[in-house]
Amino acid sequence: MATLSNSSLDGSRTADIVGIKQTLNLFAVLTDRQQFSQYSQVFTENATADFGIGQGIQSGIPEITNLISSTLKGVRGQHSYSTQFIDITGLNTANSTTYFVGIFFGQGYLEGQIFQNFGIYEAELEKNLQGWKISRLQQITEGQTGNRSVVFPS
C-alpha cells in the first residue's frame, strides 16, 4: 500500500503529478484499445505487475503484455478512474493509489451481458528521460458484479 502524506505542492511537484496521471491514464487507454505493444510507454523494462487474477506476479513488459493481451483477447472494455492519490517520494520516485472500475462487454453468445470489476491500483513509479513509468503495479479487487464469463470463460 502506498504511504500517504499531504506534502505541499510547488511547480515541479505539480508537473510531476500531472506526468504521473498521464502515465496511469495512458495505461487504461492502451488497455481498453488493446494496444498492448505500446506498454513500453507506461512500464519500465523490469516492471512487475500482479493483477490479482490468480496468475501471480508478471515480470517485465513481455510477461505483462502477454497476460493482459491473452486475458482480454476479443473482449471490449472500458476503465474509469475516480479517487486518486499521488505521493512524490523522491526526486524520481512516486507512489499512487487509484480507484477504478473496469467494465467489460460480452461478445457473441454473451452479447448484452457485462462484467464489472471494482478495484484499486497501487503503483510505484520512476521518472526517467522519457518521463514517469510504472515500475510496480498491484491490482486489488474490491468487488465484482455481472457475468464473470465475459472475461474469464469457464
Number of C-alpha atoms within 10 A of each C-alpha: 11 15 12 14 11 9 10 7 11 9 8 9 15 13 12 21 20 14 16 25 18 15 20 22 16 16 22 19 16 16 22 19 11 19 13 19 14 15 20 17 17 25 25 20 16 13 22 22 22 18 19 12 12 7 9 10 17 20 16 18 22 16 15 20 20 13 15 14 17 10 14 17 11 14 17 18 20 15 18 13 16 9 9 13 16 22 19 24 16 10 10 13 18 24 24 25 20 18 19 22 19 17 20 23 18 20 15 8 8 12 10 9 15 20 19 21 19 18 18 21 21 19 23 24 26 20 19 11 5 8 16 26 28 29 23 22 21 18 19 18 17 12 10 15 11 13 17 17 13 24 22 12 8 6
